[in-house]
Amino acid sequence: MTTSTPLATAKVRLRGVVFDMDGTLTVPVIDFPAMYRTVLGEKEYLKIKSENPSGIDILHHIETWSPDKQKQAYEIIADFEKQGLDRLQIMPGASELCGFLDSRNIRRGLITRNVKEAVDLFHLRFGMIFSPALSREFRPYKPDPAPLLHICTTWGMQPDEVMMIGDSLKDDVACGKRAGAFTCLLDETGRYDSPVYENTEFKPDYTVTSLVEARSLLEKHFDLIP
Ligand SMILES: [Mg+2]
């Protein structure tokens, strides 16, 4: 391979893409604020929300609770997730993007804070398998970089050869940046334009409003070479 004119900007090699599931590969259907309210109670919810303007880490909060209280909370979360599963819809552009990556032999992985059962159902509906696909059972979960680093090791790739795509700044972008990967935030509605997110610790390398746009971005900015 030769690089031509001095004006040509070298593209960075990208070998793998890791996706978040809920709200990224599937249309968001889980009513998270309602879930948090039910788990935490109105008073605690408002308190924690004011302390965490960029988003509540519900699983993290629950971890310090007594086993009984924890069990109850997980049951509520499971209920909300079950309702979400019943209404599961594939995100527009997801199949095309994944087909495109497959045509270039670029690896596809998945990391979710949802349970394995939800991933299994998603795989069934989507008709394409992500591998590895790490669910909540893999500890520690996002925003810890561990699941992404685990996928990189499995693939035999460096984190800076991989991109994390997700709709959550506090989970997906934080996990990706901590691991040293490229990050792409899917923000369909421009909700992250709010000043609330101005001072967040981790900023995405790219922001897109759709997975169709994510595909153009990958083609434009990266050398997709497995
Ligand atoms: Mg998500």
Residues whose N, C-alpha, C, O or C-beta is under 5 A from the ligand:
A	BS01	MG	D20 D22 G23 T24 D167 S168
